[in-house]
Amino acid sequence: MAKAYLSIEDLIQDSQGESGEREGTFTKFKEKQEEIKRKDIERLTHNQASVFGLPYIDLNGFPISPEAIAILPMEDAERLGTVCFYYDGINIRFGTVNPTDEVIKTVGRLAEEYHSEPKLYLISSYSLDFGLFYYRSLPKVKKPMKGVEITEEDLKKFDAKLTSFDRIQASINEASISDVVTMLIAAAIQTNSSDIHIEGEESGIKVRFRIDGVLHDAAVIDKKRWSKIISRMKLLAGVKINIYDKPQDGRYSIFMADDRIDVRSSFLPTSFGESVVMRLLRSSSIGVPFEELGLRKESYNVLLQEISKPNGVILTTGPTGSGKTTTLYAILSKINKPQTKIVTLEDPIEYQLKGINQSQVDAARNYTFASGLRSILRQDPDVVMVGEVRDVETAEICIQAGLTGHLVLSTIHTNDASGVIPRLIDMGVKPYFMAPSINCVIGQRLVRKLCEKCKTVHELTSDEEAQVKKILAVVSPKSGVKIPSDLPIIYKAGSGCEECNGLGYKGRIGIYEVFTMNNNIKELASKEAPAFKILEQAIEDGMITMLQDGILKCLEGMTSIEEVYRVIGKFDYIDALYEIVAEKIIGRGIRITDEEIRLGKDYSKNIESLARIIPEIPSEKFLNMLLSIALNSDAGDVHIEPADDGVNIRLRIDGILYSLATIKDDAYLPILSRIKLLAGFPTNVKKASWDGRFSLLAGADKMDCRLSIISGGYGETVVIRLLSVNISDMSMETLGMRPYALEKVN
C-alpha cells in the first residue's frame, strides 16, 4: 500500500531520512573495509617480521610515553620510518617499517647514548602513523643535552698547545669559557688520563689529571672564572646549575670521529667551593683481551681452567681502580658464545658489552644486588656477573647460584686474595656452604709500565737485593715459575720524554695472585683459619703472590721496584713467611762434611773416572757425595733418571748435560726414599709429580735446593736444582761481558 503524505514537506523529510540512512550504512561499510585492510597489512607485516628475523608488534593503542617518543627526533622518525615507543632507563624499544642499515646503526647509537638494552621490532605503516601522531598530539618534550662534540679540528687546534702541563696552564688562561672545558677534556684524552680532578683551594682552582693511577698537577684556574666554568660543566652533565650545597652526579658523552667517551661527573661541596671529578670511560679501554691482562702463564692456565667450568663462583678482589672490572669483562668476553646466556648486574653500567644482557641496580626503586640477582636467576642464565658482594644476602645468593649450575663472577673488597674467605665468614656465610661453591679467588693491582724510550738501569743497594732475594725465595717450587739463579739487570723510571709526557711511565699492567679452592684451602676454611694461614697454604700449593708477580715483572724489565712497592704497600708477611720457609728447609736439610767436600773436589777433576767411582759409593753416602761432586763441578742441576738398563746420573754444567755414571735399580730405591724424606714427601706414595725443596749445608755456605720428581715408564725421575751461593759475590766484570758492552752498562 502506498504511503500517504499530508504535505509535500512530509515527503521531502521522509526522503531525506532514507538518504541519511543510506549514507550511514555506506560510512560503516567504508570503516569495515578499512579495518579489514588494516588487519591484512598487520598480518602481512607479521609474516615479514620472521623474514627479517625481527619480532613484530602492533602499536595501535600502545601507551607511548613522551620520554620515549622524544628520544628520536620527529624528522628522523619520518625519514627512517622508525619510532621509539618504550624506554624505562634500562630497556629501549624501537619499531620500524624498514630495518635498513641506517636504522640499525641509529638504534645502536641511541641505545649506547641512553645506556639501555635495545630491541628493534617490525611495525606496519599504520603503527608508524600511530607513533608519529604522538609527536603532534603530546606536549613538546625537549630532548636533554647528552654530550659535547669534540671534532678532530678541535683536537688539532689544541695539539700544539697541549704538549706539556706548562703549556696547558698557559692555554687555559687565554681560552674562552667553553674552550676551557673542551681543552681540559682534549688534554685528558691526549695524556690518556682516567680522571680530571678540579678542586678549590684558597689561592685558586687546581686541576689534576689521574694518569696510570697517579694524580699529576696540570693547571690552576683563576677563581674569578670558576663559577662560569662549573656552570658549563653542570650543563653538560645535566645537573642543576643553582645547587651548590649538595652533591650531584651527572653523565654525558664526548663524540669523536670514530669513538665515544662517556664522562661521569661528580660535584661535591667543599670549604673552598665545589669540587668536580670527571671520570672518562673509554669503550676501547675495556676491550682488553683475556690473553693481554698480564697474567703469568701459570696463573693464566689456572684461571682459564676455572672459567671453563659450567658452575661455581669466581671472586676477584682489590681496591678501587685496581682493574677488577677490566678483568671481569675480559673473562666475560672470553666465554661469551652464542650458546651461552650471560647477564650482569652492575652499579653502574660503565661499559656496554655486545651480546650480554646488562642490568643496573637502583636503590631508589629497591633494585639492589640481592633483589636483582634473584630476578636474574629467573632469566635462565648460564653465566652471571654481580658487580660487588657487599652483604651476606648477596654472598649467599651468589654461592647458591654457583651450586645450582651457574658460573658466577663477582668482586669483593679485601687487601688480597687470602682475605676473601675470612671476609665472607665475617659477613656471616657458613664455611661449609662456601667451600664447595668457590672455584678460585683472584687478587690484583695495576702497576705502571716503564717507558721503553727513557727507562734507565737501577743499581740495587745491598738491602734492596737482599729483599728481592727474600721475596723470590718464598716462591714455591709447585708454582712452576723458574727463578733466575742470577738477578738480571733491573730498570727504573727515567727522567721522562715526549713518548711518556715526561712521566717515565706509560701504560699499566696487572699483577695478580690466583688460588683455587683445593682440599687444603677447604680444610682451612672449615676451621675458619685466619688470612695468613690461607696465604701460607696457597703459596705452598704454588700460588705466586701479587708482590712476587710484580718483582718478576721487574726482572723482565716491565716495571720498577719502586712502583711495585708503591702499589702493594706493606708486605711484612714476606719476612714471616721467609722464616717459616727457612725453618722448614733447615728442618729438612742435608749437611756435607769437610771430608766429603774434599773427596768431591778430587773426584770432579776427572769426570771420566766417575763412571767407575759413583756406582761403588754406599747408598747411605751416595746423595752427599753426588751433591759434593755437583758443587765442585759448578753444576746447576743434578739429574737421576731411571732407564731400561739402570739409573743414569747426569749433571748440567754451563747449560749442558753430562752423563757421569749408571747405577743399578736396586741401589736407587734407598736413595730415592732419602730424597723424598728430605723434601717432606711420604716414601710410600707414588704420584705423577712432586715439587719440593730442602736445604744444603756445605761448610759455611747454605743454599736452597729445588726438587722435582716425575713418574715415568721406568720409575721416578729426580731433578735437583742447586741455587748458587755465590750470586751475591758476582760482579759485572765476572759475567764475561766485552769491554765495550761494560762501558755502555756502566
C-alpha positions in Angstrom: 0.0 0.0 0.0 1.4 3.4 -0.9 2.4 5.6 1.9 0.2 8.7 2.4 1.7 12.1 3.0 -0.1 15.0 4.4 2.0 17.6 2.7 5.0 18.0 0.4 7.2 18.8 3.4 6.4 15.4 4.9 7.5 13.8 1.6 10.8 15.7 1.5 11.6 15.0 5.2 10.9 11.3 4.7 13.1 11.2 1.5 16.0 12.9 3.4 15.7 10.3 6.2 16.1 7.5 3.8 19.1 9.2 2.2 20.7 9.7 5.6 20.3 6.0 6.5 21.9 5.1 3.2 24.9 7.4 3.9 25.3 6.0 7.4 25.3 2.5 6.0 27.9 3.5 3.4 30.2 5.1 6.1 30.0 1.9 8.2 30.9 -0.1 5.1 33.9 2.0 4.5 35.1 1.7 8.1 34.7 -2.0 8.0 36.6 -2.2 4.7 39.4 -0.1 6.2 39.5 -2.3 9.2 39.8 -5.4 7.0 42.6 -3.7 5.0 44.5 -2.8 8.2 44.3 -6.3 9.5 45.6 -7.7 6.2 48.5 -5.3 6.4 49.2 -6.2 10.0 49.1 -9.9 9.0 51.5 -9.3 6.1 53.8 -7.3 8.4 53.8 -10.1 11.0 54.8 -12.6 8.2 57.6 -10.2 7.0 59.0 -9.9 10.5 60.1 -13.5 10.5 61.8 -13.0 7.2 63.8 -10.1 8.7 64.4 -12.0 11.9 62.7 -9.4 14.0 59.8 -9.6 16.5 56.5 -8.0 15.4 54.3 -5.6 17.4 51.1 -3.7 16.7 51.4 -0.3 18.2 47.7 0.7 17.8 46.6 1.7 21.2 50.1 1.2 22.8 50.7 3.8 25.6 53.8 5.6 24.2 55.4 7.9 26.8 56.7 11.4 26.0 60.1 10.4 27.2 60.2 7.5 24.7 58.9 9.4 21.7 61.3 12.3 22.3 64.4 10.1 22.0 64.3 10.0 18.2 63.6 13.5 16.6 60.5 13.7 14.5 62.3 14.5 11.3 64.5 11.4 11.8 61.4 9.3 12.7 59.7 10.3 9.5 62.8 9.9 7.3 63.7 6.5 8.7 60.1 5.2 9.2 61.0 4.4 12.8 59.7 5.4 16.3 60.9 4.8 19.8 57.8 3.5 21.7 59.2 2.4 25.0 62.0 3.5 27.4 62.4 2.8 31.2 66.0 3.7 31.8 67.1 0.1 31.3 65.4 -1.1 28.2 64.7 0.8 25.0 62.4 -0.4 22.2 62.0 0.8 18.6 59.6 0.0 15.8 60.4 0.3 12.1 58.7 -0.3 8.8 62.0 -1.0 7.1 65.1 -2.3 9.0 67.8 -0.7 6.9 71.5 -0.5 7.9 71.0 3.2 8.8 68.0 2.3 11.1 70.1 -0.5 12.8 73.0 1.9 13.4 70.7 4.6 14.7 69.1 2.2 17.2 72.6 1.0 18.3 73.8 4.6 18.8 70.8 5.7 20.8 71.0 2.6 23.0 74.6 3.4 23.8 73.8 7.0 24.4 71.0 6.2 26.8 72.9 3.2 28.3 70.0 0.8 27.7 69.4 -2.6 26.2 67.9 -2.1 22.7 65.3 -4.2 20.8 64.0 -3.5 17.3 60.5 -4.5 16.1 58.9 -4.6 12.7 55.8 -2.5 12.5 53.2 -1.7 9.9 52.6 1.7 8.2 49.5 2.0 10.5 51.6 1.6 13.6 54.1 4.1 12.3 51.3 6.7 11.7 50.1 6.0 15.2 53.6 6.6 16.6 54.1 9.8 14.6 50.8 11.1 15.8 52.3 11.3 19.3 54.7 13.9 18.1 51.8 16.2 17.3 49.3 15.3 20.0 51.6 15.3 23.0 53.3 18.3 24.6 56.7 19.1 23.1 59.4 17.4 25.1 62.8 19.0 24.8 65.4 16.3 24.3 68.1 16.7 27.1 71.7 17.5 26.1 73.5 14.2 26.1 77.0 15.3 25.2 79.5 17.7 23.8 81.1 17.1 20.4 84.9 17.4 20.1 85.9 17.3 16.5 89.2 16.3 15.0 89.6 20.0 14.2 89.2 20.9 17.9 91.9 18.4 18.9 94.3 19.6 16.2 93.7 23.2 17.3 94.9 22.2 20.8 97.7 19.8 19.7 100.4 22.4 19.7 99.2 23.9 23.0 98.9 20.7 25.0 102.4 19.3 24.6 103.1 19.6 28.4 101.4 20.6 31.6 103.0 24.0 31.5 101.5 24.6 28.1 98.1 23.5 29.4 98.3 26.2 32.1 99.2 28.9 29.6 96.5 27.9 27.2 93.8 27.8 29.9 94.5 31.4 30.9 93.9 32.5 27.4 90.9 30.4 26.5 87.2 31.2 26.5 84.9 29.5 29.0 83.6 26.9 26.5 87.1 26.3 25.3 88.4 25.7 28.8 86.1 22.7 29.2 86.9 21.4 25.7 90.6 21.9 26.3 90.7 20.0 29.6 88.9 17.1 28.0 91.2 17.2 25.0 94.2 17.3 27.2 92.9 14.4 29.3 92.3 12.3 26.1 95.8 13.1 24.8 97.5 12.2 28.0 95.3 9.0 28.4 94.0 10.2 31.8 91.3 8.3 33.5 90.0 11.2 35.7 90.1 15.0 35.8 90.1 16.5 39.3 89.2 20.1 39.7 89.4 21.3 43.4 89.0 24.6 45.1 91.9 26.0 47.1 92.5 29.3 48.9 94.6 30.7 46.1 92.8 29.2 43.1 91.2 26.2 41.4 93.7 23.3 41.0 93.4 20.9 38.0 94.9 17.5 38.3 94.9 14.5 35.9 95.0 10.9 37.0 97.3 9.2 34.6 98.0 5.5 35.0 96.5 5.6 38.5 98.6 8.5 39.8 97.5 12.2 40.1 99.6 14.9 38.4 99.2 18.7 38.7 98.1 20.0 35.3 97.0 23.7 35.8 95.4 26.3 38.1 92.2 28.1 37.1 91.5 31.7 38.1 88.8 31.8 40.8 87.0 34.6 39.0 86.3 32.4 36.1 85.4 29.3 38.1 81.6 29.9 38.5 81.1 30.2 34.8 83.3 27.2 34.0 81.5 24.9 36.5 78.1 26.1 35.2 79.2 24.9 31.8 80.3 21.5 33.3 76.9 21.2 35.1 75.0 21.9 31.9 77.0 19.2 30.1 76.4 16.7 33.0 72.6 17.5 33.1 72.6 18.5 36.8 71.0 21.6 38.4 73.1 24.8 38.0 71.7 26.6 41.0 72.5 23.8 43.5 75.8 24.5 45.3 75.4 22.9 48.8 74.5 19.3 47.8 76.4 16.6 46.0 75.3 15.9 42.4 76.1 13.3 39.9 75.7 13.5 36.1 76.8 11.9 32.9 77.4 12.9 29.3 79.3 11.7 26.3 82.2 13.0 24.2 81.7 12.3 20.5 84.7 11.9 18.3 85.2 10.8 14.7 85.4 7.0 15.4 85.0 6.8 19.1 82.9 7.9 22.1 83.9 8.5 25.6 81.4 8.5 28.4 82.1 11.0 31.2 80.8 10.5 34.8 80.8 13.8 36.6 80.6 14.2 40.4 80.1 17.6 42.1 80.8 17.9 45.8 80.5 21.0 48.0 83.8 21.8 49.9 85.0 24.7 52.1 86.6 26.4 49.1 83.7 25.8 46.7 82.6 22.8 44.7 85.0 20.1 43.7 84.5 18.4 40.4 85.7 15.0 39.3 85.1 13.8 35.8 85.8 10.1 35.1 86.5 9.3 31.4 85.2 5.9 30.4 86.7 4.8 27.1 85.0 1.9 25.3 88.4 0.9 24.0 89.9 0.6 27.4 87.5 -2.2 28.4 88.3 -4.2 25.3 91.5 -5.8 26.8 91.6 -9.4 25.6 91.9 -12.1 28.4 95.3 -13.0 27.0 96.7 -9.5 27.5 95.7 -8.9 31.1 99.2 -9.6 32.3 98.6 -12.9 33.9 101.7 -15.2 34.2 101.4 -18.4 32.2 100.9 -20.5 35.3 98.1 -18.2 36.7 96.6 -17.8 33.2 96.3 -21.6 32.8 94.7 -22.0 36.3 92.2 -19.2 35.6 91.4 -20.4 32.1 90.6 -23.8 33.5 88.3 -22.3 36.2 86.3 -20.0 33.9 85.8 -23.0 31.6 83.8 -24.8 34.2 80.0 -24.7 33.9 79.3 -23.7 37.5 80.9 -22.2 40.6 81.9 -18.8 41.9 85.0 -16.8 40.9 85.8 -13.8 43.0 88.3 -11.0 42.3 89.5 -8.6 44.9 91.4 -5.3 45.1 90.9 -1.6 45.8 89.0 0.8 43.6 91.0 1.3 40.4 92.8 -2.0 40.5 91.3 -3.3 37.2 88.7 -5.6 38.6 86.1 -4.6 36.1 88.5 -4.9 33.2 89.4 -8.4 34.4 85.8 -9.5 34.7 84.8 -8.0 31.4 87.8 -9.8 29.8 86.6 -13.1 31.3 83.1 -12.4 30.0 84.3 -11.7 26.5 86.4 -14.8 26.6 83.5 -17.1 27.5 80.8 -15.2 25.5 79.5 -17.6 22.9 76.1 -17.8 21.0 75.1 -20.9 23.1 75.8 -19.1 26.4 73.5 -16.6 28.1 75.3 -14.0 30.2 73.6 -11.5 32.4 75.3 -8.8 34.5 74.1 -6.8 37.5 76.2 -3.6 37.9 76.4 -0.3 39.8 76.6 1.5 37.4 76.9 0.0 34.0 80.2 1.6 32.9 80.7 -0.1 29.5 78.4 -1.7 27.0 79.2 -5.3 26.1 77.9 -6.8 22.9 75.8 -9.9 23.2 75.5 -9.6 27.0 72.4 -8.5 29.0 73.4 -5.8 31.4 71.2 -4.6 34.2 71.9 -1.7 36.6 70.9 -1.6 40.3 68.7 1.2 41.5 68.5 1.6 45.3 65.7 4.2 45.0 63.5 1.5 43.4 64.7 -1.2 45.9 66.5 -2.8 43.0 69.6 -4.0 44.9 72.3 -6.5 44.1 70.4 -9.1 46.2 66.9 -8.5 44.7 68.3 -8.0 41.2 70.3 -11.3 41.5 67.1 -13.2 42.4 65.4 -11.8 39.3 68.4 -12.5 37.1 68.4 -16.2 38.1 64.8 -16.5 36.8 66.1 -15.4 33.4 67.8 -18.8 32.9 71.4 -17.5 32.6 74.4 -19.7 32.2 76.8 -17.0 33.5 76.1 -14.2 35.9 78.3 -11.3 36.8 77.5 -9.4 40.0 79.2 -6.0 40.4 80.1 -6.5 44.1 79.4 -8.7 47.0 78.5 -6.2 49.8 76.4 -8.2 52.2 75.7 -11.7 53.4 72.4 -11.8 51.4 74.2 -11.2 48.1 77.0 -13.5 49.0 74.7 -16.4 49.9 72.6 -16.0 46.7 75.9 -16.0 44.6 77.1 -19.1 46.3 73.7 -20.8 46.0 73.7 -19.9 42.2 77.2 -21.4 41.9 76.0 -24.6 43.5 72.9 -24.9 41.2 74.6 -24.8 37.8 75.6 -21.2 37.2 79.0 -19.7 36.8 79.1 -16.6 38.9 81.7 -13.8 38.7 81.9 -11.0 41.3 84.2 -8.7 43.3 84.7 -8.2 47.0 86.8 -5.7 48.9 89.8 -7.2 50.7 93.5 -6.4 50.7 94.5 -9.6 48.9 93.1 -13.0 47.8 93.8 -14.7 51.1 91.5 -12.3 52.9 88.4 -13.2 50.8 87.4 -16.4 52.8 87.7 -14.7 56.2 85.8 -11.7 54.8 82.9 -13.9 53.7 82.9 -15.7 57.1 82.8 -12.3 58.8 79.8 -11.4 56.7 78.0 -14.4 58.0 78.5 -17.0 55.3 78.9 -20.5 56.7 82.3 -22.1 55.8 80.7 -25.5 54.8 78.4 -23.5 52.4 81.1 -21.6 50.5 83.8 -24.3 50.3 82.2 -26.4 47.6 81.0 -23.4 45.5 84.0 -21.2 45.1 86.2 -22.1 42.2 89.0 -19.6 42.6 90.0 -16.3 44.0 91.9 -13.5 42.2 93.8 -10.7 43.9 95.1 -7.9 41.7 96.7 -4.5 41.4 97.7 -2.3 38.5 101.3 -1.1 38.2 102.7 1.4 35.7 104.9 0.2 32.9 108.3 1.7 32.4 108.6 3.9 29.3 110.7 1.9 26.8 112.2 5.1 25.4 113.7 6.5 28.6 114.0 3.8 31.3 117.4 3.6 32.9 119.4 0.9 34.8 118.7 0.7 38.5 121.7 -0.4 40.7 120.3 -2.3 43.6 121.5 -1.5 47.1 122.6 -4.4 49.3 119.3 -4.0 51.2 117.2 -4.0 48.1 119.0 -7.0 46.7 118.5 -8.9 49.9 114.8 -8.0 50.0 114.3 -9.1 46.4 116.0 -12.4 47.0 113.9 -13.0 50.1 110.7 -12.3 48.1 111.7 -14.8 45.4 112.9 -17.4 48.0 109.3 -17.8 49.2 108.2 -18.8 45.7 107.1 -22.4 45.9 108.6 -25.0 43.5 105.0 -26.1 42.8 104.3 -22.8 41.1 106.2 -23.9 38.1 107.9 -20.5 37.9 111.6 -20.6 37.1 113.5 -18.3 39.5 116.7 -17.0 37.8 119.9 -18.1 39.6 121.3 -14.6 38.8 119.4 -11.4 39.1 119.2 -9.7 35.7 119.6 -6.0 35.0 116.7 -4.1 36.7 115.4 -0.8 35.4 113.8 2.2 36.9 111.9 5.2 35.5 114.0 7.7 33.5 113.7 11.5 33.6 110.8 11.4 31.1 110.5 12.0 27.3 107.9 13.1 24.8 106.7 9.5 24.5 105.6 9.3 28.1 104.7 13.0 28.6 107.8 13.4 30.8 106.5 10.9 33.4 108.9 8.0 32.9 106.0 5.6 32.8 103.5 4.8 30.0 100.5 2.4 30.4 99.7 -0.1 33.1 99.7 -3.9 33.5 98.1 -6.1 36.1 99.9 -8.0 38.8 97.9 -11.0 40.1 97.6 -13.8 42.6 95.3 -16.7 41.9 94.5 -19.7 44.1 91.9 -22.4 43.7 89.7 -24.0 46.5 91.7 -27.3 46.7 91.3 -29.6 49.6 93.9 -27.9 51.7 92.2 -24.5 51.4 88.8 -26.0 52.0 90.0 -27.6 55.2 91.4 -24.2 56.4 88.1 -22.6 55.5 86.1 -25.2 57.5 88.3 -24.3 60.5 87.8 -20.6 59.9 91.6 -20.1 59.7 93.0 -16.6 59.5 94.1 -15.0 56.3 97.8 -15.6 56.9 97.3 -19.3 57.2 95.4 -19.4 53.9 98.1 -17.3 52.3 100.8 -19.7 53.6 99.0 -22.7 52.3 98.2 -21.1 48.9 101.9 -20.2 48.4 102.9 -23.7 49.4 100.4 -25.0 46.8 102.0 -22.9 44.1 100.4 -19.5 44.2 102.5 -16.6 43.1 101.6 -13.5 45.2 101.0 -10.1 43.7 104.3 -8.9 45.2 106.2 -11.8 43.7 104.5 -11.3 40.3 105.4 -7.6 40.5 109.1 -8.4 41.3 109.2 -11.0 38.4 107.9 -8.3 36.1 110.7 -6.0 37.4 113.2 -8.7 36.4 111.6 -8.8 33.0 112.1 -5.0 32.6 108.4 -4.2 32.6 108.1 -2.0 35.7 110.2 -0.8 38.6 110.7 -2.0 42.1 109.7 1.4 43.4 106.4 1.1 41.5 105.7 -2.4 42.8 106.3 -1.4 46.4 104.1 1.8 46.0 101.2 -0.2 44.7 101.5 -3.2 47.1 102.1 -1.2 50.2 103.0 -3.2 53.3 104.3 -6.7 52.8 105.6 -7.6 56.2 104.2 -11.1 55.6 107.2 -11.9 53.4 109.5 -11.8 56.5 107.2 -14.1 58.4 106.8 -16.5 55.5 110.6 -16.4 54.9 111.2 -17.5 58.5 108.6 -20.3 58.1 110.1 -21.5 54.8 113.6 -21.3 56.3 112.6 -23.3 59.3 111.1 -26.0 57.0 114.2 -26.1 54.8 116.6 -26.3 57.8 114.5 -29.0 59.3 114.8 -30.9 56.0 118.4 -30.2 55.2 121.5 -32.2 54.3 125.0 -31.4 55.6 128.1 -32.2 53.5 131.1 -32.7 55.7 134.6 -31.2 55.0 135.9 -34.7 54.1 133.0 -35.1 51.6 133.8 -31.7 50.1 137.5 -32.7 49.7 136.6 -36.1 48.1 134.1 -34.4 45.8 136.7 -31.9 44.7 139.2 -34.7 43.9 136.6 -36.8 42.0 135.4 -33.9 39.9 138.9 -33.3 38.5 138.4 -36.4 36.3 134.8 -36.8 35.0 135.7 -40.0 33.1 136.6 -41.7 36.3 133.2 -41.1 37.9 131.6 -43.8 35.8 133.6 -46.3 37.9 133.6 -44.4 41.2 129.9 -43.4 41.6 128.4 -47.0 41.4 130.7 -48.0 44.2 129.6 -45.3 46.7 127.4 -46.8 49.5 123.7 -45.8 49.3 123.8 -44.1 52.7 126.6 -41.8 51.5 125.5 -41.6 47.9 123.5 -38.4 47.9 126.0 -36.5 50.0 128.9 -37.4 47.6 126.8 -36.8 44.5 125.9 -33.3 45.7 129.5 -32.6 46.7 130.7 -33.6 43.2 128.0 -31.3 41.7 129.1 -28.4 43.8 132.7 -28.8 43.0 131.8 -29.1 39.3 129.8 -25.8 39.4 126.7 -27.8 38.3 123.3 -26.1 38.2 121.2 -29.3 38.2 121.5 -33.0 39.2 119.5 -35.5 37.1 118.8 -39.0 38.4 116.9 -40.8 35.6 115.7 -44.5 35.6 116.2 -46.2 32.2 115.9 -49.7 30.8 119.5 -50.6 31.7 119.7 -48.9 35.1 119.6 -45.4 36.6 121.6 -42.7 34.8 123.3 -40.0 36.8 123.9 -36.7 34.9 125.0 -33.1 35.8 124.1 -29.9 34.0 127.2 -27.8 33.8 127.2 -24.4 32.0 123.8 -25.4 30.4 125.0 -28.8 29.0 124.1 -32.2 30.5 127.0 -34.5 31.1 126.5 -38.3 31.8 128.5 -39.4 34.8 127.5 -43.0 35.6 124.8 -45.6 35.7 123.8 -47.3 38.9 121.6 -50.4 39.5 117.9 -50.2 40.0 118.0 -51.8 43.5 120.7 -49.3 44.6 118.3 -46.4 43.6 115.4 -47.2 45.9 117.1 -46.2 49.2 118.5 -43.1 47.5 115.0 -42.1 46.3 113.5 -42.7 49.7 116.1 -40.4 51.3 115.4 -37.6 48.7 111.7 -37.8 49.4 112.2 -37.6 53.1 114.4 -34.5 52.7 111.6 -32.8 50.9 109.0 -33.9 53.4 107.3 -36.3 51.0 105.9 -39.7 52.1 108.1 -42.5 50.8 105.2 -45.0 50.3 103.2 -42.8 47.9 103.8 -42.5 44.2 102.3 -39.5 42.3 102.6 -38.2 38.8 104.8 -35.4 40.0 106.2 -33.9 43.2 107.7 -30.4 43.8 109.6 -29.5 46.9 112.7 -28.1 48.4 115.4 -28.8 51.0 118.5 -27.0 52.3 122.1 -27.9 51.5 124.8 -27.0 54.0 128.4 -27.2 52.8 131.0 -25.8 55.1 130.0 -22.2 55.9 127.7 -22.0 52.8 123.9 -22.7 52.8 121.8 -23.0 49.7 118.3 -23.8 48.7 117.7 -27.0 46.6 114.6 -27.1 44.4 113.4 -30.7 43.9 111.2 -32.1 41.1 110.1 -35.8 41.0 108.2 -37.0 37.9 106.9 -40.6 37.4 107.9 -42.2 34.1 107.9 -45.5 32.3 111.0 -46.8 34.1 110.4 -45.2 37.5 110.6 -41.8 39.2 113.0 -39.3 37.7 114.6 -36.8 40.1 115.9 -33.3 39.2 117.6 -31.3 41.9 118.3 -27.6 41.1 121.2 -26.1 43.1 120.7 -22.3 43.6 124.2 -20.8 43.6 125.5 -19.4 46.9 127.9 -17.1 45.0 125.4 -15.0 43.2 125.9 -12.0 45.5 129.6 -12.1 45.1 129.5 -11.8 41.3 130.3 -8.5 39.6 129.7 -7.1 36.2 133.3 -7.8 35.3 132.9 -11.5 36.1 130.0 -12.0 33.8 132.1 -12.3 30.7 130.9 -9.1 29.0 133.2 -7.5 26.4 134.8 -4.2 27.4 132.7 -2.0 25.1 129.5 -3.6 26.5 130.7 -3.0 30.0 131.2 0.7 29.2 127.6 1.0 28.0 126.2 -0.6 31.1 128.4 1.3 33.5 
